[in-house]
Amino acid sequence: MDLQDQLKNLFPGHSPEKEEKSPEKSTIWLQDEPIICKYEKRKGKPITILEGYNGADSDFKKLAKEIKTKLSVGGSFKNGAIIIQGDYRDNIMEMLKAKGFNVKRVGG
């Protein structure tokens, strides 16, 4: 006896609601020029910097948060650039290309 049968026995008058799966929103990113993904060292520690996004700052902040959570790293959004702690250029470029961004690698 599976869970559905047990629930029918417990609640005979109840009819389960059918859940509608809504398709995920696909965001189309329009970029005139590619996002620059560069590597620097500040105070001896490696960082990855993303610059060149020409959309709204709120969208870029959401993107920064998504990158930080997927990579489980620290970072910030300052002066129109995303700063990620560590050298994650390859991972970030794959994520951005999957979202439809044009990305250019700069430095090292």
VEXVO-41434 format. One line per 2 residues: their letters; for each residue x, z, y of N, C-alpha, C. Coordinates in steps of 0.2 Angstrom, whole numbers, plus 5000, padded with zeros to 4 digits. Atoms other than C-alpha are relative to their C-alpha. Example, Ala and Ser with C-alpha at 12.3 -4.5 7.8 and 13.67 -1.06 7.14 Angstrom:
# VEXVO-41434
AS	5004:5000:4994:5062:5039:4978:5004:5000:5006 | 4996:4999:4994:5068:5036:4995:4996:5003:5005
***
This chain:
# VEXVO-41434
MD	5004:5000:4994:5000:5000:5000:5005:5000:5006 | 4996:5000:4994:5008:4995:5016:4997:5003:5006
LQ	5002:4996:4994:5006:5002:5034:4993:4997:5002 | 5006:5003:4997:4992:4990:5039:4994:5002:4996
DQ	5005:4998:5004:4981:4995:5024:4999:5008:5001 | 5001:4993:4999:4984:5014:5027:4996:5001:5007
LK	5003:5000:4994:4979:5011:5045:4992:4998:5000 | 5007:5002:5001:4963:5002:5040:4996:5006:4996
NL	5003:4994:5004:4959:5017:5028:4998:5006:5005 | 5001:4995:4996:4961:5029:5042:4995:4999:5006
FP	5004:5003:4994:4952:5019:5056:4996:4994:4997 | 5004:5006:5003:4939:5008:5047:4997:4996:5005
GH	5004:5004:4995:4930:5003:5063:5005:4997:5005 | 4995:5003:4995:4946:4998:5073:5002:4993:4997
SP	4997:5007:5001:4951:4980:5074:5006:4999:5004 | 4994:5001:4996:4969:4977:5079:5000:4995:5005
EK	5000:5005:4995:4972:4968:5095:5006:4995:4998 | 4994:5005:5001:4983:4952:5093:5004:5000:5006
EE	4996:5000:4995:4998:4953:5103:5003:4992:5001 | 4998:5007:4998:5002:4937:5113:5008:5001:5002
KS	4993:5000:4998:5021:4933:5114:5000:4996:5006 | 4999:5004:4995:5024:4927:5131:5007:4997:5000
PE	4993:5003:5000:5039:4915:5133:5004:5003:5005 | 4995:4997:4995:5054:4922:5142:5000:4995:5006
KS	4999:5004:4994:5056:4916:5160:5007:4997:5000 | 4993:5003:4999:5070:4903:5161:5001:4998:5007
TI	4998:5001:4993:5078:4903:5178:5005:4994:5000 | 4996:5006:4999:5085:4887:5184:5005:5002:5006
WL	4995:4999:4995:5101:4890:5194:5002:4994:5003 | 4997:5006:4997:5105:4877:5207:5006:5002:5004
QD	4993:4999:4996:5123:4877:5213:5002:4994:5002 | 4996:5006:4997:5131:4865:5225:5007:4999:4997
EP	4993:5000:5002:5148:4870:5220:5001:5005:4994 | 5000:4996:5006:5154:4879:5204:5002:5007:5003
II	4998:4993:4999:5156:4898:5204:5007:5001:4998 | 4993:4999:5001:5174:4903:5205:5001:5007:4996
CK	4999:4994:5004:5180:4915:5191:5008:5001:5000 | 4993:4999:4999:5197:4922:5196:5003:5007:4998
YE	4997:4994:5003:5209:4935:5189:5005:5003:5005 | 4995:4997:4996:5219:4947:5200:5002:5007:4997
KR	4998:4994:5001:5228:4963:5199:5000:5004:5006 | 5000:4996:4994:5224:4977:5211:5003:5007:4997
KG	4997:4994:5002:5235:4993:5210:5002:5000:4993 | 4997:5000:5006:5242:4987:5194:4995:4999:4994
KP	5005:5001:5005:5225:4985:5185:4997:4993:5001 | 5003:5007:5000:5217:4968:5180:4993:5001:5002
IT	5007:5001:4998:5200:4963:5188:4998:4993:5000 | 5003:5006:5000:5189:4948:5187:4996:4999:5006
IL	5004:5001:4994:5181:4941:5203:4996:4994:4999 | 5005:5006:5000:5166:4929:5204:4998:4999:5007
EG	5001:5002:4993:5164:4920:5220:4996:4994:5000 | 5003:5007:4999:5154:4905:5227:4993:4999:4998
YN	5007:5001:5001:5136:4909:5223:4997:4999:5007 | 5003:5002:4994:5125:4901:5236:4993:5002:5000
GA	5007:4998:5000:5108:4909:5232:4999:5007:5003 | 5002:4994:4997:5100:4925:5236:5005:5006:4998
DS	4996:4995:5002:5111:4941:5236:4997:5004:4994 | 5004:4996:5005:5097:4950:5226:5001:4997:4993
DF	4999:5003:5006:5099:4937:5212:5007:5001:4997 | 4993:4999:5002:5118:4939:5212:5001:5007:4998
KK	5000:4993:5002:5116:4958:5211:4997:5001:4993 | 5003:4999:5007:5105:4956:5195:5005:4997:4995
LA	4995:5003:5004:5118:4944:5188:5006:5005:4998 | 4995:4995:5001:5131:4957:5191:4999:5006:4995
KE	5003:4994:5004:5121:4971:5183:5000:4997:4992 | 5000:5002:5006:5118:4960:5168:5007:4999:4996
IK	4993:5001:5002:5136:4955:5166:5003:5007:4998 | 4997:4994:5001:5142:4973:5167:4997:5004:4994
TK	5003:4997:5006:5129:4979:5154:5002:4997:4993 | 4998:5004:5007:5133:4965:5141:5007:5001:4998
LS	4993:4999:5001:5151:4968:5143:5002:5007:4999 | 4999:4993:5000:5150:4987:5144:5006:5002:5004
VG	4994:4998:4995:5162:4988:5159:4997:5002:5007 | 5002:4998:4994:5162:4994:5176:5001:4994:5005
GS	4999:5005:4995:5161:4984:5192:4996:5001:5006 | 5004:4999:4994:5153:4981:5209:4999:4993:5003
FK	5002:5006:4996:5145:4969:5221:5002:5001:5007 | 4998:4999:4994:5154:4968:5237:5001:4993:5004
NG	4998:5005:4996:5155:4955:5251:4998:4993:4997 | 5002:5006:5003:5146:4941:5241:5004:4998:4994
AI	4995:5001:5006:5158:4943:5226:4998:5006:4995 | 5000:4995:5005:5156:4952:5209:5007:5001:4998
II	4993:4998:5002:5171:4962:5204:4999:5004:4994 | 5001:4997:5006:5172:4967:5186:5007:5002:4998
QG	4994:4997:5002:5185:4979:5179:5003:4997:4994 | 4997:5003:5006:5197:4970:5166:5000:4993:5001
DY	4999:5008:5000:5201:4952:5162:4995:4998:4995 | 5006:5002:5004:5184:4946:5155:4998:4993:5002
RD	5002:5007:4997:5185:4928:5162:4997:4996:4994 | 5003:5005:5005:5182:4919:5145:4993:5002:4998
NI	5007:4998:5001:5167:4930:5141:4995:4999:5005 | 5004:5001:4994:5160:4929:5158:4998:4993:5001
ME	5001:5007:4999:5162:4910:5159:4995:4998:4994 | 5004:5002:5005:5153:4908:5142:4993:5002:5002
ML	5007:4997:4998:5138:4919:5148:4997:4996:5006 | 5002:5004:4994:5137:4909:5165:4998:4993:4998
KA	5001:5007:5002:5138:4892:5156:4993:5000:4996 | 5006:4999:5004:5124:4898:5144:4994:5000:5005
KG	5006:4999:4995:5113:4902:5160:4999:4993:5004 | 5001:5007:4996:5116:4884:5167:5005:5000:5006
FN	4995:5001:4994:5130:4888:5180:5005:4996:4998 | 4994:5004:5001:5144:4877:5183:5006:5005:5002
VK	4995:4995:4999:5160:4888:5182:5007:4997:5000 | 4993:5003:5000:5178:4885:5187:5005:5006:5000
RV	4996:4994:5001:5192:4896:5181:5006:4999:5005 | 4994:5000:4995:5206:4900:5194:5005:5005:4998
GG	4995:4995:5001:5222:4909:5192:5002:5002:4993 | 4997:4998:5006:5233:4913:5177:4997:4997:4994
***
